Amino acid sequence: MWELGAKMNALLIFAEHRYYGESSPLPATSAEDSDPCQRFLTTEQAMADYAYLIAQLRADFSDTEAEIPFIGFGGSYGGMLGSG
């Protein structure tokens, strides 16, 4: 990915799925506290998050005609999202 990305002059983006790492809607004090937010922890919501990310990147690069191609790939969970 690094070598091919450099050859293609690509920008590699690593998107974090919500509620992992530092993205959390609420400070977690117990498992019960986060239950109301679990409805947003779905594959459909992850795809919507990625669509939003792409829209933001297009705006950042002034790609008003949607000419910049976006390619998603990965293994395991990333591969599942890429096939969605």
C-alpha positions as CSV (number, residue, x, y, z in Angstrom):
1,M,0.0,0.0,0.0
2,W,2.8,2.4,0.8
3,E,4.8,1.8,-2.3
4,L,1.7,1.7,-4.6
5,G,0.3,4.8,-2.9
6,A,3.5,6.7,-3.6
7,K,3.6,5.6,-7.2
8,M,0.0,6.7,-7.7
9,N,0.5,10.0,-5.9
10,A,-2.2,8.9,-3.5
11,L,-3.3,10.2,-0.2
12,L,-3.8,7.3,2.2
13,I,-6.5,7.8,4.8
14,F,-7.1,5.6,7.8
15,A,-10.6,6.1,9.0
16,E,-11.4,5.0,12.6
17,H,-14.7,3.3,13.2
18,R,-16.7,5.3,15.8
19,Y,-16.4,4.3,19.4
20,Y,-12.9,2.9,18.9
21,G,-9.7,4.7,19.8
22,E,-10.6,8.1,21.1
23,S,-14.0,8.5,19.3
24,S,-16.7,8.1,21.9
25,P,-20.0,10.0,22.3
26,L,-19.9,9.9,26.1
27,P,-17.3,9.3,28.7
28,A,-17.7,5.6,29.5
29,T,-18.1,4.9,33.2
30,S,-19.9,1.6,32.8
31,A,-21.3,-0.6,30.0
32,E,-24.8,0.6,30.8
33,D,-23.9,4.3,30.2
34,S,-23.0,3.7,26.5
35,D,-26.1,1.5,25.7
36,P,-28.3,4.4,24.3
37,C,-25.5,5.2,21.8
38,Q,-25.1,1.6,20.6
39,R,-27.8,2.1,18.0
40,F,-25.1,4.1,16.0
41,L,-22.6,1.3,16.1
42,T,-23.8,-0.4,12.9
43,T,-22.2,-1.2,9.6
44,E,-24.8,1.1,7.9
45,Q,-23.7,4.0,10.2
46,A,-20.0,3.2,9.5
47,M,-20.7,3.5,5.7
48,A,-22.6,6.8,6.3
49,D,-19.6,8.0,8.3
50,Y,-17.2,7.1,5.4
51,A,-19.5,8.9,2.9
52,Y,-19.4,12.0,5.1
53,L,-15.6,11.7,5.3
54,I,-15.3,11.5,1.5
55,A,-17.6,14.6,1.1
56,Q,-15.4,16.5,3.6
57,L,-12.2,15.5,1.7
58,R,-13.8,16.5,-1.6
59,A,-14.6,19.9,0.0
60,D,-11.1,20.2,1.4
61,F,-9.5,19.6,-2.0
62,S,-12.1,21.8,-3.9
63,D,-13.3,18.7,-5.8
64,T,-16.7,20.2,-6.7
65,E,-17.0,17.9,-9.8
66,A,-16.3,14.7,-7.9
67,E,-13.3,14.0,-10.2
68,I,-11.0,12.6,-7.5
69,P,-11.3,8.8,-7.3
70,F,-11.7,7.2,-3.9
71,I,-10.7,3.6,-3.5
72,G,-11.5,1.6,-0.3
73,F,-9.7,-1.6,0.6
74,G,-8.7,-3.6,3.5
75,G,-8.6,-7.0,5.2
76,S,-10.8,-8.3,7.9
77,Y,-13.2,-5.6,9.0
78,G,-11.9,-3.1,6.5
79,G,-12.4,-5.6,3.7
80,M,-16.0,-6.2,4.9
81,L,-16.7,-2.4,4.8
82,G,-15.0,-2.2,1.4
83,S,-17.4,-4.8,0.0
84,G,-20.5,-3.1,1.5
